């Protein structure tokens, strides 16, 4: 079976934007699985994604209050089409990230993270794929607001695409 995936992080609603962009909602509505790597800020966004997503996996971020922390884990681990996926909000400095994450997340094929609002796609020395979808609402110093899509199929994550808004 093939699973279509949307990757989000750092939505910061309603502080950085009032709503998620329509393109994000269309992608989430069509996906089999949505990942959100934290910094939701409001529970209404979690509620809406839970209602509209076929399956949602989320974690809390440093800007998420007690309500979100009570509903979401700090680290999520799921298996998707034979892929071992982990997700956490913050991974620390970019320098040395791949080696640190190899040590923290052994037996992980894909690590999804957020926090920096900087899109990231690298492979660690151990072969783990690290993905940060950026932010669909707050580009900070980036040229565009972003999110990612991908497809999981038979133990492979393919068609990883950065969507610029």
N, C-alpha and C positions, 0 to 999 in steps of 0.2 A: 504494500500500500504506500502511497505517496502522501505526505503531509505538507500543506502550504503553511508558511509561518510568517508572522509579522513580529518585528522586534522594535520595542519602544523603550524609552527611558526619559527621565527628567521632563515630565510634562508640566510640572509646577503650576497646576491650575488651582485657583483662578488668579494667581499672582503674576505670572509671566505672560499669560494670555487668558482670555475669557472662556474659550472653547478649543477643542482639538480641531485641526483643519479637516475639512470634508474628505480630502484624499486619505487621511489616516483612518477615518471612520469607514470609508468604502473598502479599504484594504482589510481592516479588522473584521468587518462584516463578512467578507469573502473568505477569510483564512480559516484553516482548520485549528490553528493554535496561535495565540497571542502571548508573547513574553513582554513583561514590563519590569525594567530593572531599577525601579525605585525613584523617589522624589516625585510622588504623585501630588502631594501637599493636601489635597482634599479627598475625602472619602466618596464624594459624588462621582469622581472619575473612575474610581474602582468599581462602584456600583454599576455605572453605565457600561464599562467594559465587561463586567461579569454578565450583565444581561444580554449584551449584543454579541459576545464572542462564543464560538462553539466550545472553546476551551481556553482558559486563561491561567497563566502561571505568573505570579508576581512576587516581588520582595519589597521590603521597605528601604527607604534611603535616609540620609542624614537630615533632610528637611521634613520628614514625615513624623507626625505627632503620635500620641498614645493610641488613638483610635485605629490608625493604619497599622501600627506596630502590633496591636492586639490581633489583627486580622491576617497579617502577612508574616512570613518568616524573614529572617535576615539573609539566609541562604536557601535557595531552592534547588532540588535535584530531581530531574525527571529523565525517563528514557523515551525517546521519540524515534520510531523506525530503526531501532538498533543503535541509535546514538545516545551516549551518556552526556546529558546537558546539565550544566550547573549555572546558577545565576547569583550574582551578588551586586550590590550597588557600587561599592567603592573598592578599587584595587591598589590605590596608592600611586606613587610617581610613575610616569611612563618609563623612565630609565630602570631597567631590570625587571619590568613587569612580567615578561614571559617566564623567566626563571622562577620568580616568586610565586606565580600562579601554578606552575608545574608542581612546586613543593606543597602548596595549599590545596590543590585540587588534583591529586593523582587519580588515575582511572577516570578521567573526564576527557571527552572528545571535543566538546564545545563549551566555552565559558562566555556567557553574556554578562555585560556589566554596563554601568553608566557613570554618573557623577561629573565627569569633565565637560560634557556637552560636545566633546570632540569625537567625531566618527573614527573608529579604529577597526582594522582587520589585519591581524598578524597570526603567525603560527609559532608556537613555542618550540623550544628544542626537543621536547618530548612528543611533538606533533599535535598538541591541542590548539584548536582554532579559537582565537580571542576576538570577540565582536562587541563593539560599542556602537549603538545606532545613532548617537548624538541626541539632539532634542528636536521634537517637531514644533516646539513653541518658543524656544529661547536659544538663538544661535550663538549668543555671546560673541566671541571673536571669530567665529566661523563665517564663511560667505553665505551659507544657507542654513535654514532649519532642515532637519533630516530625520528619517527613520529607515529601517531596513526590512527587506523581505528575503525569504529563502525557501528552499524546498528540501525536506528530509526524505530520503529514499534509500532503503536497503543499506543502512549504516553510513550513508554519505550525506553531508550537507552540501547542496549544490545551488546554483543560481543565486548566490548571495548578491543582493543588489542594494546599493545605497540610493534612497529616494530623496531628491532635493526638493524642498518646498519653496 
